[in-house]
Amino acid sequence: MLTTTLANRLCITAIAAALAACASNPTRQELSTVTGAVVGGVVGSALTGSTTGTVVGAGAGAYVGHQIGKDLDRSRTGGH
């Protein structure tokens, strides 16, 4: 079983890799997805203190961030 510290480090590494993958002119949707994952992971970890809470929080945050970013991109391009 992974410790919370190790799980948090793995989560941060995965997020850093995601940021590096979209480093060349990322869309708001991509940035919002990553931001949501980070915030969700931190909140999930703080609320539960468990690896599961961190992972679930990151997943939920990524989903919410993705939806917000998609709406921001649509409003920027006039709904297309």
N, C-alpha and C positions, 0 to 999 in steps of 0.2 A: 504494500500500500504506500502511495506517495505521501510525503509530508506536505503540509500546507505551504511551507516555504518553497519546496521544490516545485510544487504545482504552480505557484505564483511565478516563479522564474520561467517555467516552461510557457506559461501564458504570455508573459512579457516578451519572450523570445519569438513566439508565434506572431504576436502583434507587430514586433519590429520587422519580421520577415514580410508580413503583409504590407506594411508601409513601404518597405524597400521595393516590393514588387510593383507598386503603383506610384513610385516616386516621380515618374516623368509625366507631369501634368494630370494629376488625378482629378476625377470628377467629384462634385460635392457628395454624390451618393457613396463613392468609395471612402472618402474622408469621414463621412458621417457613420458609416458602417464600422470602421476601425475605432473611431471615438466612442461610439456606443458600446463596443465590445470591451474597451478599456474601462469605461465608467461602470458598466454592468458587472464586470469581473471584480472590480474593487468593492462595489456595493454588496455584491453577493458574498464576497469573502468577509467583509465587515459584519454583515448581518448573521451569517451562519458560522463563520470560522472553519468551514470545511472546504475540501477540494470540490465536492459536488456543488456546493453553493457558488463557488467561484466560476465553475464551468457553466452552470445553468445561468448565472448572472451575465456572464460574457455572451452566451448565446442569445439571451433575451435582449441584451443591450445592442448586440449587432443587428438583430432583426428590427428593433425600433429605429436605430440609427439609419439602417438601410432605407426604411420607409420614409423617414424625414428627408434624407438626402435625395431620394427619388423625387419627392415633391418639390424640393428646392431646385433640382435640375430642370424639372418641368416648368416651373415658374420663370426660370432664367431663359428658357428657349421658347417661351410663349405657349406652353402646353403641348408641344410636339414630342 
